[in-house]
């Protein structure tokens, strides 16, 4: 079976989850492994103060979902006791999430049919009124899903892909992914994962190891916790494969030559001449992106924002004979800094736009 629906991004999928929750209609997210399908469901629940029950069908037998029959000797009946993990409180609100649904045994999928369509299991269990059902499935190697037609008909299906731009803005920067990784994806957006971003539903590689947003998140953790470049390269090859690693290591090695980010913040506090000296030899666009993401990532406190703005202002003012666009990178960094400020320190952000540092940045830009 092929999903005959145009692809949408993670950000667009979030809006669809909201609509389907309101009308309490089952929703299916389909896409490549590791792009963030499970994460956006969990984030939606958290953002809206909803409970989340995460059920992995591949780990269940039919009885685990449908419940066990217990003999009622008095009435000469078999009574089914539903599983304890299903939500029961009548006044509760939440999402019942069936992850990796199409990996579940066909008998388990059949057991889920009534719950997904009728919101009940026989006469012994009813899903509370303010709960909605969402499921997620990965494309298999052939680009087809294995769920039955009967089960598929229960859902509204979304063909979900990962946009590199959205990943950088909505995940990588806010969650502190290593700046080398972000810079690499900025320069090579087509390598965000192994799927065709136009939404063909098929992996473009038969290799076991393929890149994905999840893989890059692990690579980020590796870079933050290991200094030995040989070990780093071995581990990254094991997450994204040889071809991607060859390009990614170039960015990582170039990033190692950049000035220490904390030192730049110290120089920004009254030592602009020395700061300029530190920044003037950074010429490649990849290194500049890494620098910008590093400055934004370091800015976690109110006192950092003005110093970061000074760094971007000085970078913007450096004259060079190269074609590298420091102005472009400085503006990118400043926009990301403002977004970070609004998210983490909204009250300060209102005052910041009137500060001398920000007005100076705007003047030279």
N, C-alpha and C positions, 0 to 999 in steps of 0.2 A: 504494500500500500504506500502511495506517495502522498505527502501532505500538499494538497493543491491550494495553498494559501501563500500570499506574498510574505516575505520575511519582515519582521519588525525588530527594533532594538530593545535592549533591556529597559531603557528609560520609558519607551512606549508601552512595554509589557506591564510596568508598574501601574500605569493609568488604567490599563485593562483589568488588572486584578481588583482595583478599587471599584470599578463599575460592576464587575461580576459578584463582588462581595455584597454590594448593595441589593442586587436582585436575587442573591443566594442561588446562583446557577453554577454548576460545575465547570471548571476551567482547566485546560491542559496546556502546559508549557512544554514544547518540544524543541530540542536543539542539541548541539554538540556537547560532549562532557566538559565540565570545568569552566563554563562561561558565566556562571552565577545565577542559574535558575533557582536553586534552593535558597540562595542568599537573599534574593529579592523578596521571596515569600516571607522569610523570617524577618527581614527589615520592614516590610509592610505591616506585619503583625505588631512589631515593636513600636513603629511610628504611630499606630492607631490604637495602642493599648489593648490589643487582642491576644488571647491565649493562642498558642500554637501547639498542635499535636502532630508530631512528625512520625508517620508510619512507613516503614520500608517493607514493601510487599515481598521482595525477594527473600526476606528473612522469616516469612510467615508460612504456615500451613493453612489450608482452608479453615480448619477448626479454630485457629488462632484469631481469625477475623470474624467468622460466623458465630463462634461460640461453641461450647460443649453441651451436649445433651445429657441432662441428669434425670433419672427416673423419678417421677412423682407417683409413688406407690398408692397414695390415697385416692387419686383421681385416675390412676392407670394411664398416665400420659408421660411423654418425654418432654421435659422443659429445657429450653436452651438458655444457658447463662452467657451473655455477651462478654467480651474481654474488658478488663479493667481500664485499658488505656483510652477507650472511647470517652469523649466528654459526656457528663451526665447532668451537671447543674443547669436547671432550667433558665436561670437568669444570666448565665455566662455568655460571653461573646468570643468568637475565635475562628480559626481556620484549621480544618482537618486536612492535613497535607499528605498525600500519597506520593512519596518520592520513588523514582525508578520504577514506576508502575509497570512498564512493559517488560521489565526483567522478572516480574513475578510469575510463578507457575500459572498456567492457564486455569487451573482449578481455583487458585487464589483470586485471580481476576474475576472469575465467575462468581465467587463468593462476595466480591465487592459490588457487583452489578446493582443489587437492590438498594444497598446503602447509598450509592452514587446517584441513582435515579429517584428513588422514593424517600431517601433520607431516613430509612429505617431498616431493621433486620427482623423480619417476621413480626411477631407481636410482642417481642421482649425488649426491643431497643428502638428509640427514636432520637435522631440527632436534634439537639436543642435549636430553637428557632433562629437564634442570632449567630449560628455557625454556618460557614460556607466551605465547600470542598474545592481544593486545588490539587492538581496532580502534575508531576513532571516526568518526562521520559527522555532518554538519550537516543539519538540515531545510532543504529548498529552499523557494522562495517559495510553493509550493503546499502545503507541509506534508507532502510525501511523499518517500520515498527512492527512488533509482533503481537500487539493487542488485537483482540477479536473485533469484528465489525460491530457487534452488539455493544461492547464496552465503549468503543470509539464514538458511537452515536450518542452516548450520554454526555459528551463534552463539547464545549466550544474550544477549538484548537488554535493555538498561536505558534507560529514558526519563528522562534527567537534566535537572534544572532547577537554577537558582541561587537559593538562599535568601538574602535580604539579611542576615539575622541571622548566618548562617554565614559569609557573605562578610566581614562586619565582624570577627567573632571570629577566623576562621581565616586570613584573608588581609590585609585592610586594615590592621588594627592591627599584627600582627607584621611586615608588610613595609613599614610606614611610608608608607602612602597619606596624602595631604595631609588634615589634619583637617577642612577645609571639605567635602571630598568625602564623608568618612565621616559627618559631621553631616547632610549633605543626604540620604544614603541612609537614615540613621536616621529622619529625619523623613518621607521619601517612599519607603518600602520597595518600593512597587509599580513604581518606576522603575529598579530594578536592571538590568533588561534589557527587551527588546522583546516577550518572550514572556509569555503568560498563566502566572503561577506555579502555577496549578492543573494545568497540563500538558496543554494542548490540542494541543500540537505545532505550532501555527501562530503566526506573527508577527501582532501586533495592528496592524501598520502596513505600508502599501505603500511607505513612504518609503525612499529609498536609505540615508539616515543614521538609524540607530537606536541607542539606548543599549545597552551591555553592560558587564559587569565589565571587559573589556579596554579599552573606551572610557574608562571612569572612571580606569583606571590611567594612560592617556595624559594625561587631563585633570590628574591629580595631578602628573605630570612637568612639564606646561606651567606649572602654578601655582608649582612650585618653581624654575623657571628663567626666568620672564618676569615683569617688573614692570609693563609697560605694560598697563593694563586693557583698552584698545581691542584690542590684539593678542590678549590672553587671550580676550576674548569672541569674536573672529573664529575663533580656533582651536578653542575649545570648541564653537561652533556646528557646526564641521566634523566634530566627533566624536560629538555626541549630538543634534544637530538643534535647531531654533529653540525648540520648546515646552519641552524640558527645560532648555535654556540659560537661558531667561527666569527660571525658578525657581532654577536653580543660581547664577546671577550675584547674585541677592539674598543668598544665603548667603555668597558670596565677599566681596561688598562689606561685609556686616555683620561678617565675620571680620576685615576690614582695620582695623576700629575697636577691636578687642580689644587689651589690653595685650600687649606683647612677652613671649613665653613665657619666654625666658631672663631677662628682668628680674624676672618673678614668682619664679623660682627664687632669684635673688639676694636678693629681699626676704624670702623664706621663711626665709632663714638669719639670724634675729635681728631682723627688722623687721616684725613681725606687724601693727602698726598701719598702716603704709604699705601693706602687702599688702591689708589689709581695704579701704582707700580705693580701691585699684586694682580690686578685685573687686565692690564694692557696687553699681556702676551697671550691671552686666551682668544684664539682666532677661529677655531673650527665651530661650526654650527652645533654639532653634537655636544662638544664640551660646554658651549654656552647654555644649551638646554639643560644639561646635567647640573651646571652651576645654578641656574634659575630654580629648578625643582628642589635642589638642595637648600637654597636660601628659604624658599617657602616652607619646606618641610621642617626646617629648624625653628621657624617662627611659631612658637606655641604659647608665648606670653605677651601681654600688652606691651611690655618694654621692647620686645623684639621688632614690632611692626615699623616703628620709625627708623630703626637701624637698617632693617631690610630695605626700606624705601630709599635710604641714603645709598645703599649698595647698588640698587637698580638705577638711581640717578647718576651716580659716578660711571657706571657701566655704559649708560646711554651717552655720556659726554665724551667718552674716549674716541679720539679720531684715529682712523687707521686707513691704510691703503688697500686693505683686503676688502672683498665683497661681502664679508660676513655682516649680517644685519644685527648689530647690537641693539638697535632701536626696537626691532621686532621682538627680540627675546626679552628685553626690559619691559616692554608693554605686556607681554604674556605673563611674566613673573608678577608684575604689579596687579594684573587682573586676578590671578590666582591668589595673591596675598589678600586682596580685598574680599574675595569669596571666603577665604579661611577666616578672616576677621569677622565677617557677618555671621558665619556659622558658630564661631566659638566665643566671640566677644561683641555681640551686636550693639550694645550701648556705647562701647568704645569706638566702634566703627563710625557711628554718627558724628562723634567728635573729631575723629581722625581726618576726615575729608576736609576739615578746616585747618589742619596743622600746617606749619611752615614747611615741613618735610614733603608733605604730599603736594602742596602748592608749587614747590620747587620742581618736583618731578613733572608735574603737568606743564610747567613753563618750558622746561628743556625738551619735552616730548613734542 
